[in-house]
Amino acid sequence: MYEKLVNIMCEYVDVEPENIHPESRFMEDLGFTSFDFMSMLGEIEEEFDIEIEQGMAVDIRTVQEAVDYLEKLTA
């Protein structure tokens, strides 16, 4: 899950995969804009065939939080 998420993230921001860590914050560390983040969530929904609640999405700040949330949805 982590590797797939990192690969998707690299399509939206100019960051090398080896510079993305579980504790990396989307906005502050990786340079995501709100639009980038929401676009990425749309791709994740398609990739994993899930639906991400918008209310939950605003609470996701780090890569690990995203992985944990996605693992719950795909379990």
mmCIF file of the N, C-alpha and C atoms, coordinates in Angstrom:
data_MODEL
# 
_entry.id   MODEL 
# 
loop_
_atom_site.group_PDB 
_atom_site.id 
_atom_site.type_symbol 
_atom_site.label_atom_id 
_atom_site.label_alt_id 
_atom_site.label_comp_id 
_atom_site.label_asym_id 
_atom_site.label_entity_id 
_atom_site.label_seq_id 
_atom_site.pdbx_PDB_ins_code 
_atom_site.Cartn_x 
_atom_site.Cartn_y 
_atom_site.Cartn_z 
_atom_site.occupancy 
_atom_site.B_iso_or_equiv 
_atom_site.pdbx_formal_charge 
_atom_site.auth_seq_id 
_atom_site.auth_comp_id 
_atom_site.auth_asym_id 
_atom_site.auth_atom_id 
_atom_site.pdbx_PDB_model_num 
ATOM 1   N N  . MET A 1 1  ? 0.825   -1.186 0.000   1.00 0.00 ? 1  MET A N  1 
ATOM 2   C CA . MET A 1 1  ? 0.000   0.000  0.000   1.00 0.00 ? 1  MET A CA 1 
ATOM 3   C C  . MET A 1 1  ? 0.880   1.265  0.000   1.00 0.00 ? 1  MET A C  1 
ATOM 4   N N  . TYR A 1 2  ? 1.895   1.253  0.862   1.00 0.00 ? 2  TYR A N  1 
ATOM 5   C CA . TYR A 1 2  ? 2.767   2.417  0.994   1.00 0.00 ? 2  TYR A CA 1 
ATOM 6   C C  . TYR A 1 2  ? 3.441   2.751  -0.335  1.00 0.00 ? 2  TYR A C  1 
ATOM 7   N N  . GLU A 1 3  ? 4.017   1.730  -0.971  1.00 0.00 ? 3  GLU A N  1 
ATOM 8   C CA . GLU A 1 3  ? 4.735   1.959  -2.233  1.00 0.00 ? 3  GLU A CA 1 
ATOM 9   C C  . GLU A 1 3  ? 3.802   2.489  -3.321  1.00 0.00 ? 3  GLU A C  1 
ATOM 10  N N  . LYS A 1 4  ? 2.607   1.913  -3.411  1.00 0.00 ? 4  LYS A N  1 
ATOM 11  C CA . LYS A 1 4  ? 1.644   2.374  -4.408  1.00 0.00 ? 4  LYS A CA 1 
ATOM 12  C C  . LYS A 1 4  ? 1.278   3.830  -4.169  1.00 0.00 ? 4  LYS A C  1 
ATOM 13  N N  . LEU A 1 5  ? 1.062   4.177  -2.906  1.00 0.00 ? 5  LEU A N  1 
ATOM 14  C CA . LEU A 1 5  ? 0.708   5.545  -2.567  1.00 0.00 ? 5  LEU A CA 1 
ATOM 15  C C  . LEU A 1 5  ? 1.839   6.503  -2.921  1.00 0.00 ? 5  LEU A C  1 
ATOM 16  N N  . VAL A 1 6  ? 3.065   6.127  -2.613  1.00 0.00 ? 6  VAL A N  1 
ATOM 17  C CA . VAL A 1 6  ? 4.213   6.975  -2.943  1.00 0.00 ? 6  VAL A CA 1 
ATOM 18  C C  . VAL A 1 6  ? 4.301   7.192  -4.448  1.00 0.00 ? 6  VAL A C  1 
ATOM 19  N N  . ASN A 1 7  ? 4.096   6.139  -5.225  1.00 0.00 ? 7  ASN A N  1 
ATOM 20  C CA . ASN A 1 7  ? 4.147   6.278  -6.687  1.00 0.00 ? 7  ASN A CA 1 
ATOM 21  C C  . ASN A 1 7  ? 3.073   7.237  -7.193  1.00 0.00 ? 7  ASN A C  1 
ATOM 22  N N  . ILE A 1 8  ? 1.883   7.159  -6.630  1.00 0.00 ? 8  ILE A N  1 
ATOM 23  C CA . ILE A 1 8  ? 0.810   8.074  -7.024  1.00 0.00 ? 8  ILE A CA 1 
ATOM 24  C C  . ILE A 1 8  ? 1.174   9.502  -6.613  1.00 0.00 ? 8  ILE A C  1 
ATOM 25  N N  . MET A 1 9  ? 1.703   9.673  -5.416  1.00 0.00 ? 9  MET A N  1 
ATOM 26  C CA . MET A 1 9  ? 2.056   11.007 -4.927  1.00 0.00 ? 9  MET A CA 1 
ATOM 27  C C  . MET A 1 9  ? 3.081   11.675 -5.834  1.00 0.00 ? 9  MET A C  1 
ATOM 28  N N  . CYS A 1 10 ? 4.021   10.915 -6.353  1.00 0.00 ? 10 CYS A N  1 
ATOM 29  C CA . CYS A 1 10 ? 5.074   11.471 -7.196  1.00 0.00 ? 10 CYS A CA 1 
ATOM 30  C C  . CYS A 1 10 ? 4.534   12.016 -8.517  1.00 0.00 ? 10 CYS A C  1 
ATOM 31  N N  . GLU A 1 11 ? 3.336   11.616 -8.889  1.00 0.00 ? 11 GLU A N  1 
ATOM 32  C CA . GLU A 1 11 ? 2.716   12.151 -10.095 1.00 0.00 ? 11 GLU A CA 1 
ATOM 33  C C  . GLU A 1 11 ? 2.189   13.573 -9.869  1.00 0.00 ? 11 GLU A C  1 
ATOM 34  N N  . TYR A 1 12 ? 2.007   13.951 -8.618  1.00 0.00 ? 12 TYR A N  1 
ATOM 35  C CA . TYR A 1 12 ? 1.388   15.237 -8.296  1.00 0.00 ? 12 TYR A CA 1 
ATOM 36  C C  . TYR A 1 12 ? 2.362   16.293 -7.792  1.00 0.00 ? 12 TYR A C  1 
ATOM 37  N N  . VAL A 1 13 ? 3.469   15.879 -7.236  1.00 0.00 ? 13 VAL A N  1 
ATOM 38  C CA . VAL A 1 13 ? 4.468   16.836 -6.748  1.00 0.00 ? 13 VAL A CA 1 
ATOM 39  C C  . VAL A 1 13 ? 5.851   16.412 -7.210  1.00 0.00 ? 13 VAL A C  1 
ATOM 40  N N  . ASP A 1 14 ? 6.745   17.363 -7.300  1.00 0.00 ? 14 ASP A N  1 
ATOM 41  C CA . ASP A 1 14 ? 8.099   17.114 -7.778  1.00 0.00 ? 14 ASP A CA 1 
ATOM 42  C C  . ASP A 1 14 ? 8.993   16.685 -6.617  1.00 0.00 ? 14 ASP A C  1 
ATOM 43  N N  . VAL A 1 15 ? 8.747   15.465 -6.147  1.00 0.00 ? 15 VAL A N  1 
ATOM 44  C CA . VAL A 1 15 ? 9.520   14.897 -5.036  1.00 0.00 ? 15 VAL A CA 1 
ATOM 45  C C  . VAL A 1 15 ? 9.912   13.479 -5.433  1.00 0.00 ? 15 VAL A C  1 
ATOM 46  N N  . GLU A 1 16 ? 11.153  13.132 -5.173  1.00 0.00 ? 16 GLU A N  1 
ATOM 47  C CA . GLU A 1 16 ? 11.626  11.779 -5.469  1.00 0.00 ? 16 GLU A CA 1 
ATOM 48  C C  . GLU A 1 16 ? 11.085  10.803 -4.418  1.00 0.00 ? 16 GLU A C  1 
ATOM 49  N N  . PRO A 1 17 ? 10.758  9.571  -4.831  1.00 0.00 ? 17 PRO A N  1 
ATOM 50  C CA . PRO A 1 17 ? 10.200  8.593  -3.890  1.00 0.00 ? 17 PRO A CA 1 
ATOM 51  C C  . PRO A 1 17 ? 11.051  8.392  -2.637  1.00 0.00 ? 17 PRO A C  1 
ATOM 52  N N  . GLU A 1 18 ? 12.370  8.441  -2.785  1.00 0.00 ? 18 GLU A N  1 
ATOM 53  C CA . GLU A 1 18 ? 13.221  8.219  -1.610  1.00 0.00 ? 18 GLU A CA 1 
ATOM 54  C C  . GLU A 1 18 ? 13.171  9.382  -0.613  1.00 0.00 ? 18 GLU A C  1 
ATOM 55  N N  . ASN A 1 19 ? 12.599  10.510 -1.030  1.00 0.00 ? 19 ASN A N  1 
ATOM 56  C CA . ASN A 1 19 ? 12.456  11.659 -0.132  1.00 0.00 ? 19 ASN A CA 1 
ATOM 57  C C  . ASN A 1 19 ? 11.094  11.717 0.547   1.00 0.00 ? 19 ASN A C  1 
ATOM 58  N N  . ILE A 1 20 ? 10.279  10.691 0.318   1.00 0.00 ? 20 ILE A N  1 
ATOM 59  C CA . ILE A 1 20 ? 8.961   10.616 0.950   1.00 0.00 ? 20 ILE A CA 1 
ATOM 60  C C  . ILE A 1 20 ? 9.047   9.587  2.075   1.00 0.00 ? 20 ILE A C  1 
ATOM 61  N N  . HIS A 1 21 ? 8.642   10.006 3.268   1.00 0.00 ? 21 HIS A N  1 
ATOM 62  C CA . HIS A 1 21 ? 8.724   9.158  4.457   1.00 0.00 ? 21 HIS A CA 1 
ATOM 63  C C  . HIS A 1 21 ? 7.356   9.085  5.121   1.00 0.00 ? 21 HIS A C  1 
ATOM 64  N N  . PRO A 1 22 ? 7.121   8.075  5.960   1.00 0.00 ? 22 PRO A N  1 
ATOM 65  C CA . PRO A 1 22 ? 5.821   7.958  6.627   1.00 0.00 ? 22 PRO A CA 1 
ATOM 66  C C  . PRO A 1 22 ? 5.406   9.227  7.375   1.00 0.00 ? 22 PRO A C  1 
ATOM 67  N N  . GLU A 1 23 ? 6.379   9.919  7.970   1.00 0.00 ? 23 GLU A N  1 
ATOM 68  C CA . GLU A 1 23 ? 6.046   11.116 8.743   1.00 0.00 ? 23 GLU A CA 1 
ATOM 69  C C  . GLU A 1 23 ? 5.961   12.389 7.884   1.00 0.00 ? 23 GLU A C  1 
ATOM 70  N N  . SER A 1 24 ? 6.231   12.278 6.580   1.00 0.00 ? 24 SER A N  1 
ATOM 71  C CA . SER A 1 24 ? 6.155   13.447 5.687   1.00 0.00 ? 24 SER A CA 1 
ATOM 72  C C  . SER A 1 24 ? 4.740   14.003 5.664   1.00 0.00 ? 24 SER A C  1 
ATOM 73  N N  . ARG A 1 25 ? 4.651   15.331 5.798   1.00 0.00 ? 25 ARG A N  1 
ATOM 74  C CA . ARG A 1 25 ? 3.350   16.004 5.742   1.00 0.00 ? 25 ARG A CA 1 
ATOM 75  C C  . ARG A 1 25 ? 3.103   16.453 4.309   1.00 0.00 ? 25 ARG A C  1 
ATOM 76  N N  . PHE A 1 26 ? 1.888   16.239 3.842   1.00 0.00 ? 26 PHE A N  1 
ATOM 77  C CA . PHE A 1 26 ? 1.565   16.523 2.441   1.00 0.00 ? 26 PHE A CA 1 
ATOM 78  C C  . PHE A 1 26 ? 1.835   17.974 2.062   1.00 0.00 ? 26 PHE A C  1 
ATOM 79  N N  . MET A 1 27 ? 1.287   18.897 2.816   1.00 0.00 ? 27 MET A N  1 
ATOM 80  C CA . MET A 1 27 ? 1.398   20.309 2.455   1.00 0.00 ? 27 MET A CA 1 
ATOM 81  C C  . MET A 1 27 ? 2.778   20.884 2.821   1.00 0.00 ? 27 MET A C  1 
ATOM 82  N N  . GLU A 1 28 ? 3.152   20.739 4.067   1.00 0.00 ? 28 GLU A N  1 
ATOM 83  C CA . GLU A 1 28 ? 4.354   21.392 4.574   1.00 0.00 ? 28 GLU A CA 1 
ATOM 84  C C  . GLU A 1 28 ? 5.647   20.793 4.036   1.00 0.00 ? 28 GLU A C  1 
ATOM 85  N N  . ASP A 1 29 ? 5.728   19.463 3.967   1.00 0.00 ? 29 ASP A N  1 
ATOM 86  C CA . ASP A 1 29 ? 6.984   18.809 3.573   1.00 0.00 ? 29 ASP A CA 1 
ATOM 87  C C  . ASP A 1 29 ? 7.068   18.473 2.094   1.00 0.00 ? 29 ASP A C  1 
ATOM 88  N N  . LEU A 1 30 ? 5.940   18.108 1.505   1.00 0.00 ? 30 LEU A N  1 
ATOM 89  C CA . LEU A 1 30 ? 5.960   17.619 0.122   1.00 0.00 ? 30 LEU A CA 1 
ATOM 90  C C  . LEU A 1 30 ? 5.482   18.645 -0.900  1.00 0.00 ? 30 LEU A C  1 
ATOM 91  N N  . GLY A 1 31 ? 4.916   19.755 -0.423  1.00 0.00 ? 31 GLY A N  1 
ATOM 92  C CA . GLY A 1 31 ? 4.536   20.829 -1.333  1.00 0.00 ? 31 GLY A CA 1 
ATOM 93  C C  . GLY A 1 31 ? 3.209   20.650 -2.043  1.00 0.00 ? 31 GLY A C  1 
ATOM 94  N N  . PHE A 1 32 ? 2.338   19.817 -1.504  1.00 0.00 ? 32 PHE A N  1 
ATOM 95  C CA . PHE A 1 32 ? 1.022   19.650 -2.097  1.00 0.00 ? 32 PHE A CA 1 
ATOM 96  C C  . PHE A 1 32 ? 0.206   20.932 -1.920  1.00 0.00 ? 32 PHE A C  1 
ATOM 97  N N  . THR A 1 33 ? -0.553  21.287 -2.939  1.00 0.00 ? 33 THR A N  1 
ATOM 98  C CA . THR A 1 33 ? -1.580  22.319 -2.786  1.00 0.00 ? 33 THR A CA 1 
ATOM 99  C C  . THR A 1 33 ? -2.875  21.586 -2.472  1.00 0.00 ? 33 THR A C  1 
ATOM 100 N N  . SER A 1 34 ? -3.877  22.316 -2.055  1.00 0.00 ? 34 SER A N  1 
ATOM 101 C CA . SER A 1 34 ? -5.178  21.686 -1.786  1.00 0.00 ? 34 SER A CA 1 
ATOM 102 C C  . SER A 1 34 ? -5.698  20.999 -3.037  1.00 0.00 ? 34 SER A C  1 
ATOM 103 N N  . PHE A 1 35 ? -5.525  21.643 -4.199  1.00 0.00 ? 35 PHE A N  1 
ATOM 104 C CA . PHE A 1 35 ? -5.994  21.059 -5.463  1.00 0.00 ? 35 PHE A CA 1 
ATOM 105 C C  . PHE A 1 35 ? -5.239  19.769 -5.766  1.00 0.00 ? 35 PHE A C  1 
ATOM 106 N N  . ASP A 1 36 ? -3.904  19.789 -5.607  1.00 0.00 ? 36 ASP A N  1 
ATOM 107 C CA . ASP A 1 36 ? -3.103  18.573 -5.835  1.00 0.00 ? 36 ASP A CA 1 
ATOM 108 C C  . ASP A 1 36 ? -3.599  17.432 -4.953  1.00 0.00 ? 36 ASP A C  1 
ATOM 109 N N  . PHE A 1 37 ? -3.823  17.750 -3.685  1.00 0.00 ? 37 PHE A N  1 
ATOM 110 C CA . PHE A 1 37 ? -4.224  16.732 -2.720  1.00 0.00 ? 37 PHE A CA 1 
ATOM 111 C C  . PHE A 1 37 ? -5.574  16.129 -3.097  1.00 0.00 ? 37 PHE A C  1 
ATOM 112 N N  . MET A 1 38 ? -6.541  16.975 -3.430  1.00 0.00 ? 38 MET A N  1 
ATOM 113 C CA . MET A 1 38 ? -7.865  16.474 -3.788  1.00 0.00 ? 38 MET A CA 1 
ATOM 114 C C  . MET A 1 38 ? -7.817  15.677 -5.100  1.00 0.00 ? 38 MET A C  1 
ATOM 115 N N  . SER A 1 39 ? -7.015  16.125 -6.039  1.00 0.00 ? 39 SER A N  1 
ATOM 116 C CA . SER A 1 39 ? -6.856  15.381 -7.300  1.00 0.00 ? 39 SER A CA 1 
ATOM 117 C C  . SER A 1 39 ? -6.250  14.012 -7.039  1.00 0.00 ? 39 SER A C  1 
ATOM 118 N N  . MET A 1 40 ? -5.251  13.975 -6.170  1.00 0.00 ? 40 MET A N  1 
ATOM 119 C CA . MET A 1 40 ? -4.624  12.703 -5.830  1.00 0.00 ? 40 MET A CA 1 
ATOM 120 C C  . MET A 1 40 ? -5.635  11.765 -5.160  1.00 0.00 ? 40 MET A C  1 
ATOM 121 N N  . LEU A 1 41 ? -6.454  12.308 -4.274  1.00 0.00 ? 41 LEU A N  1 
ATOM 122 C CA . LEU A 1 41 ? -7.466  11.470 -3.619  1.00 0.00 ? 41 LEU A CA 1 
ATOM 123 C C  . LEU A 1 41 ? -8.414  10.854 -4.647  1.00 0.00 ? 41 LEU A C  1 
ATOM 124 N N  . GLY A 1 42 ? -8.772  11.616 -5.663  1.00 0.00 ? 42 GLY A N  1 
ATOM 125 C CA . GLY A 1 42 ? -9.627  11.082 -6.728  1.00 0.00 ? 42 GLY A CA 1 
ATOM 126 C C  . GLY A 1 42 ? -8.975  9.919  -7.443  1.00 0.00 ? 42 GLY A C  1 
ATOM 127 N N  . GLU A 1 43 ? -7.689  10.047 -7.716  1.00 0.00 ? 43 GLU A N  1 
ATOM 128 C CA . GLU A 1 43 ? -6.974  8.946  -8.371  1.00 0.00 ? 43 GLU A CA 1 
ATOM 129 C C  . GLU A 1 43 ? -6.876  7.730  -7.457  1.00 0.00 ? 43 GLU A C  1 
ATOM 130 N N  . ILE A 1 44 ? -6.653  7.967  -6.174  1.00 0.00 ? 44 ILE A N  1 
ATOM 131 C CA . ILE A 1 44 ? -6.582  6.865  -5.205  1.00 0.00 ? 44 ILE A CA 1 
ATOM 132 C C  . ILE A 1 44 ? -7.917  6.137  -5.145  1.00 0.00 ? 44 ILE A C  1 
ATOM 133 N N  . GLU A 1 45 ? -9.010  6.873  -5.166  1.00 0.00 ? 45 GLU A N  1 
ATOM 134 C CA . GLU A 1 45 ? -10.337 6.246  -5.148  1.00 0.00 ? 45 GLU A CA 1 
ATOM 135 C C  . GLU A 1 45 ? -10.504 5.324  -6.345  1.00 0.00 ? 45 GLU A C  1 
ATOM 136 N N  . GLU A 1 46 ? -10.071 5.784  -7.523  1.00 0.00 ? 46 GLU A N  1 
ATOM 137 C CA . GLU A 1 46 ? -10.176 4.952  -8.728  1.00 0.00 ? 46 GLU A CA 1 
ATOM 138 C C  . GLU A 1 46 ? -9.237  3.756  -8.655  1.00 0.00 ? 46 GLU A C  1 
ATOM 139 N N  . GLU A 1 47 ? -8.012  3.990  -8.239  1.00 0.00 ? 47 GLU A N  1 
ATOM 140 C CA . GLU A 1 47 ? -6.994  2.933  -8.191  1.00 0.00 ? 47 GLU A CA 1 
ATOM 141 C C  . GLU A 1 47 ? -7.399  1.791  -7.263  1.00 0.00 ? 47 GLU A C  1 
ATOM 142 N N  . PHE A 1 48 ? -7.943  2.128  -6.093  1.00 0.00 ? 48 PHE A N  1 
ATOM 143 C CA . PHE A 1 48 ? -8.260  1.121  -5.089  1.00 0.00 ? 48 PHE A CA 1 
ATOM 144 C C  . PHE A 1 48 ? -9.751  0.781  -5.034  1.00 0.00 ? 48 PHE A C  1 
ATOM 145 N N  . ASP A 1 49 ? -10.552 1.425  -5.888  1.00 0.00 ? 49 ASP A N  1 
ATOM 146 C CA . ASP A 1 49 ? -11.999 1.206  -5.933  1.00 0.00 ? 49 ASP A CA 1 
ATOM 147 C C  . ASP A 1 49 ? -12.624 1.400  -4.548  1.00 0.00 ? 49 ASP A C  1 
ATOM 148 N N  . ILE A 1 50 ? -12.360 2.577  -3.983  1.00 0.00 ? 50 ILE A N  1 
ATOM 149 C CA . ILE A 1 50 ? -12.886 2.940  -2.671  1.00 0.00 ? 50 ILE A CA 1 
ATOM 150 C C  . ILE A 1 50 ? -13.493 4.330  -2.747  1.00 0.00 ? 50 ILE A C  1 
ATOM 151 N N  . GLU A 1 51 ? -14.163 4.727  -1.675  1.00 0.00 ? 51 GLU A N  1 
ATOM 152 C CA . GLU A 1 51 ? -14.677 6.089  -1.584  1.00 0.00 ? 51 GLU A CA 1 
ATOM 153 C C  . GLU A 1 51 ? -14.128 6.718  -0.302  1.00 0.00 ? 51 GLU A C  1 
ATOM 154 N N  . ILE A 1 52 ? -13.425 7.811  -0.477  1.00 0.00 ? 52 ILE A N  1 
ATOM 155 C CA . ILE A 1 52 ? -12.826 8.511  0.650   1.00 0.00 ? 52 ILE A CA 1 
ATOM 156 C C  . ILE A 1 52 ? -13.796 9.593  1.110   1.00 0.00 ? 52 ILE A C  1 
ATOM 157 N N  . GLU A 1 53 ? -14.149 9.561  2.390   1.00 0.00 ? 53 GLU A N  1 
ATOM 158 C CA . GLU A 1 53 ? -15.047 10.570 2.937   1.00 0.00 ? 53 GLU A CA 1 
ATOM 159 C C  . GLU A 1 53 ? -14.311 11.904 3.008   1.00 0.00 ? 53 GLU A C  1 
ATOM 160 N N  . GLN A 1 54 ? -14.934 12.961 2.470   1.00 0.00 ? 54 GLN A N  1 
ATOM 161 C CA . GLN A 1 54 ? -14.293 14.270 2.466   1.00 0.00 ? 54 GLN A CA 1 
ATOM 162 C C  . GLN A 1 54 ? -13.979 14.744 3.879   1.00 0.00 ? 54 GLN A C  1 
ATOM 163 N N  . GLY A 1 55 ? -14.848 14.436 4.824   1.00 0.00 ? 55 GLY A N  1 
ATOM 164 C CA . GLY A 1 55 ? -14.611 14.819 6.214   1.00 0.00 ? 55 GLY A CA 1 
ATOM 165 C C  . GLY A 1 55 ? -13.383 14.166 6.798   1.00 0.00 ? 55 GLY A C  1 
ATOM 166 N N  . MET A 1 56 ? -13.110 12.936 6.366   1.00 0.00 ? 56 MET A N  1 
ATOM 167 C CA . MET A 1 56 ? -11.918 12.233 6.842   1.00 0.00 ? 56 MET A CA 1 
ATOM 168 C C  . MET A 1 56 ? -10.667 12.759 6.134   1.00 0.00 ? 56 MET A C  1 
ATOM 169 N N  . ALA A 1 57 ? -10.814 13.115 4.881   1.00 0.00 ? 57 ALA A N  1 
ATOM 170 C CA . ALA A 1 57 ? -9.664  13.553 4.087   1.00 0.00 ? 57 ALA A CA 1 
ATOM 171 C C  . ALA A 1 57 ? -9.001  14.791 4.682   1.00 0.00 ? 57 ALA A C  1 
ATOM 172 N N  . VAL A 1 58 ? -9.779  15.690 5.251   1.00 0.00 ? 58 VAL A N  1 
ATOM 173 C CA . VAL A 1 58 ? -9.195  16.922 5.797   1.00 0.00 ? 58 VAL A CA 1 
ATOM 174 C C  . VAL A 1 58 ? -8.358  16.654 7.037   1.00 0.00 ? 58 VAL A C  1 
ATOM 175 N N  . ASP A 1 59 ? -8.535  15.497 7.669   1.00 0.00 ? 59 ASP A N  1 
ATOM 176 C CA . ASP A 1 59 ? -7.756  15.151 8.858   1.00 0.00 ? 59 ASP A CA 1 
ATOM 177 C C  . ASP A 1 59 ? -6.467  14.416 8.522   1.00 0.00 ? 59 ASP A C  1 
ATOM 178 N N  . ILE A 1 60 ? -6.270  14.057 7.268   1.00 0.00 ? 60 ILE A N  1 
ATOM 179 C CA . ILE A 1 60 ? -5.067  13.335 6.858   1.00 0.00 ? 60 ILE A CA 1 
ATOM 180 C C  . ILE A 1 60 ? -3.961  14.345 6.584   1.00 0.00 ? 60 ILE A C  1 
ATOM 181 N N  . ARG A 1 61 ? -2.936  14.291 7.408   1.00 0.00 ? 61 ARG A N  1 
ATOM 182 C CA . ARG A 1 61 ? -1.838  15.251 7.297   1.00 0.00 ? 61 ARG A CA 1 
ATOM 183 C C  . ARG A 1 61 ? -0.529  14.611 6.829   1.00 0.00 ? 61 ARG A C  1 
ATOM 184 N N  . THR A 1 62 ? -0.300  13.341 7.225   1.00 0.00 ? 62 THR A N  1 
ATOM 185 C CA . THR A 1 62 ? 0.972   12.682 6.890   1.00 0.00 ? 62 THR A CA 1 
ATOM 186 C C  . THR A 1 62 ? 0.733   11.479 5.982   1.00 0.00 ? 62 THR A C  1 
ATOM 187 N N  . VAL A 1 63 ? 1.811   11.032 5.389   1.00 0.00 ? 63 VAL A N  1 
ATOM 188 C CA . VAL A 1 63 ? 1.748   9.864  4.516   1.00 0.00 ? 63 VAL A CA 1 
ATOM 189 C C  . VAL A 1 63 ? 1.260   8.653  5.308   1.00 0.00 ? 63 VAL A C  1 
ATOM 190 N N  . GLN A 1 64 ? 1.764   8.470  6.525   1.00 0.00 ? 64 GLN A N  1 
ATOM 191 C CA . GLN A 1 64 ? 1.352   7.319  7.338   1.00 0.00 ? 64 GLN A CA 1 
ATOM 192 C C  . GLN A 1 64 ? -0.132  7.369  7.676   1.00 0.00 ? 64 GLN A C  1 
ATOM 193 N N  . GLU A 1 65 ? -0.656  8.559  7.967   1.00 0.00 ? 65 GLU A N  1 
ATOM 194 C CA . GLU A 1 65 ? -2.091  8.686  8.239   1.00 0.00 ? 65 GLU A CA 1 
ATOM 195 C C  . GLU A 1 65 ? -2.901  8.263  7.006   1.00 0.00 ? 65 GLU A C  1 
ATOM 196 N N  . ALA A 1 66 ? -2.419  8.619  5.828   1.00 0.00 ? 66 ALA A N  1 
ATOM 197 C CA . ALA A 1 66 ? -3.105  8.230  4.593   1.00 0.00 ? 66 ALA A CA 1 
ATOM 198 C C  . ALA A 1 66 ? -3.059  6.717  4.410   1.00 0.00 ? 66 ALA A C  1 
ATOM 199 N N  . VAL A 1 67 ? -1.898  6.125  4.643   1.00 0.00 ? 67 VAL A N  1 
ATOM 200 C CA . VAL A 1 67 ? -1.756  4.669  4.514   1.00 0.00 ? 67 VAL A CA 1 
ATOM 201 C C  . VAL A 1 67 ? -2.682  3.958  5.491   1.00 0.00 ? 67 VAL A C  1 
ATOM 202 N N  . ASP A 1 68 ? -2.700  4.399  6.753   1.00 0.00 ? 68 ASP A N  1 
ATOM 203 C CA . ASP A 1 68 ? -3.546  3.783  7.754   1.00 0.00 ? 68 ASP A CA 1 
ATOM 204 C C  . ASP A 1 68 ? -5.016  3.859  7.356   1.00 0.00 ? 68 ASP A C  1 
ATOM 205 N N  . TYR A 1 69 ? -5.445  5.017  6.878   1.00 0.00 ? 69 TYR A N  1 
ATOM 206 C CA . TYR A 1 69 ? -6.827  5.192  6.474   1.00 0.00 ? 69 TYR A CA 1 
ATOM 207 C C  . TYR A 1 69 ? -7.179  4.307  5.279   1.00 0.00 ? 69 TYR A C  1 
ATOM 208 N N  . LEU A 1 70 ? -6.296  4.266  4.287   1.00 0.00 ? 70 LEU A N  1 
ATOM 209 C CA . LEU A 1 70 ? -6.542  3.444  3.100   1.00 0.00 ? 70 LEU A CA 1 
ATOM 210 C C  . LEU A 1 70 ? -6.570  1.966  3.441   1.00 0.00 ? 70 LEU A C  1 
ATOM 211 N N  . GLU A 1 71 ? -5.720  1.538  4.357   1.00 0.00 ? 71 GLU A N  1 
ATOM 212 C CA . GLU A 1 71 ? -5.714  0.126  4.749   1.00 0.00 ? 71 GLU A CA 1 
ATOM 213 C C  . GLU A 1 71 ? -7.021  -0.249 5.427   1.00 0.00 ? 71 GLU A C  1 
ATOM 214 N N  . LYS A 1 72 ? -7.605  0.659  6.201   1.00 0.00 ? 72 LYS A N  1 
ATOM 215 C CA . LYS A 1 72 ? -8.919  0.387  6.806   1.00 0.00 ? 72 LYS A CA 1 
ATOM 216 C C  . LYS A 1 72 ? -9.987  0.241  5.737   1.00 0.00 ? 72 LYS A C  1 
ATOM 217 N N  . LEU A 1 73 ? -9.926  1.102  4.717   1.00 0.00 ? 73 LEU A N  1 
ATOM 218 C CA . LEU A 1 73 ? -10.949 1.067  3.665   1.00 0.00 ? 73 LEU A CA 1 
ATOM 219 C C  . LEU A 1 73 ? -10.836 -0.159 2.769   1.00 0.00 ? 73 LEU A C  1 
ATOM 220 N N  . THR A 1 74 ? -9.631  -0.675 2.622   1.00 0.00 ? 74 THR A N  1 
ATOM 221 C CA . THR A 1 74 ? -9.420  -1.802 1.694   1.00 0.00 ? 74 THR A CA 1 
ATOM 222 C C  . THR A 1 74 ? -9.393  -3.142 2.422   1.00 0.00 ? 74 THR A C  1 
ATOM 223 N N  . ALA A 1 75 ? -9.504  -3.129 3.721   1.00 0.00 ? 75 ALA A N  1 
ATOM 224 C CA . ALA A 1 75 ? -9.425  -4.379 4.493   1.00 0.00 ? 75 ALA A CA 1 
ATOM 225 C C  . ALA A 1 75 ? -10.684 -5.222 4.301   1.00 0.00 ? 75 ALA A C  1 
# 
